[in-house]
Amino acid sequence: MSIYKRIKADHDFHRELLDKLEHTEGDSDTRRQQWYRFFYDVKAHAAAEEETLYAELIATEEGQPDARHSIHEHQKLDKIMDELNEMEFSNPGWLQRFKTLKHDYLHHIEEEEDDIFTRGSKEIGADNNGELGDKFAARKDKE
């Protein structure tokens, strides 16, 4: 499977978890389970993405600005996720901060799917043989 399809599949899973999380309340088992699934999967996803797709894009003159922008967004999202992970789930501010994360994350993955995938296909290829996709999956599994 190509790296673009693998990343898109993760994004779809993350969208589903974000929607479920938004409808949780307080310090419930559901909120905890959904949050930790999201938190650890996104962390592994981002690490794999940076070491595979973004590493390839940064190596190209045309892909470098887009890759650097996305890596910067990863850093901002990572900070919000760490804040949420440290907050009490029952804190009324948790859901408000989560909504900021959801908004920013959805914006980020839409940019990736529209801009980064297009730039990646142009600069590094379609990955039809799935070689880069396999590297992404192996790197994500290591996390």
N, C-alpha and C positions, 0 to 999 in steps of 0.2 A: 504494500500500500504506500502511496506517495506521502511525503512529509506533509503536504498540504491537506490531504484527506485525514491523516492522523491528528493533526492540529485542530482541524475543523470538528472532528469527532469529540476531542477533549472540550473544545469550546461549547459544543452542544450540551455535553454533560454538565459543564460549569453553569451554563444558563439555567438548566433544570434545577441544580442545587441552589442557585441564587434565588430563584422563584420560591422554592420550598422554604428556604431560610427566612425570607421576608415575611412569611406567614406564621413564624414561630413566636412564642412568647416566653419571656422570663428565662429562668435557669432550668429549662426543661431538658429531659433526655433527648427529645427530638432535636432541639436547637443544638445541643452539644454534639450529637452524632453527625448532623448535617454540616455543622461548622467544621468539625475536624476532618471530615471527608473532603470538603471544599479546600480548606487550608492546606492540607498535605498534598492534595492532588495538584493544586495550582502551583505550589512551591516546586514540586518535581517537574511539572510541565514547563515552567519558566526556565529552570536550569537546563533542561533538555533543549528547549527552543534556542536559548542563547548559545549553547555549545554546538549546535548543529546548524539550523537555518541562519541565525544571525551571524555566526562565525563565517559562514560562506558569503553572506551578503556584505559584511564588513570588508572582505577581501576584494570587493569590486568597487570601482570608483563611483559608479552610479547607485549602487546599493547601500553604500556606507551611511549617508545621511538618514535614510529610513531606518536602518538597523540601529543606529545610535539613538534615534528618537524613541524607538520601541523599547530599547534597553533602559533608557531614562524613565519611561512610563512604568516599566517593571519595578524599578527602584521605588517610585512613588507608591505604587500599589502594595509593594512589599511592606512599606512603612505603615500603611493603614491596616494591613492584615495583622502585622505584629501588634499594633495598638489594640485591635479588637481581640486578639488572642490573650492579651494581658488584662483586659477589662472583665469585670464580673458580668456574666450573662444576664443577671437580673438588673443591672444598671440601666435606667431608662435611656441613657445616652448611647447604649450599645446599638440599638436598632437604628438610631439616627446616623451614627457613624457607619453602620453597615450599609445604609441606603446610599451614602456617599461612595463607599467602595463599589457597590453594585453599579451605580451610574458610571463611575470612572472605568470599571472593568469592562462593562458592555461597550463603552466607547472604544476602549483599547482593542478589544477583539474584533470589533467591526472594522477598525482601521487595518488590523492585520489581514483580515479576510479580503478586504477591498484593495488596499494599497500594497501591503507586504507580499501577499501571494502573487499579485500582478508583477511587482518588481522582481520577486524571486524567480518566477517563471521566465522572465526576460533575461535576467542576469546569470542565473545558475541552472536553469532548465526546469523541465516539468517533473523530474524525478519519476518518470514512468516505470522504471525498474524497481523503485522503492528502496534504493540503497540508502538515501538520506533518511527516509522514513524509518527504516530499520535501525539506523544509528540513533534517531530520536527516541524510538521505543526502548532501545537498550539503555540509553542514558537515563531516561525517565525511570525505568525499573530499578536502576542503581540507587536512586534517591529513596 
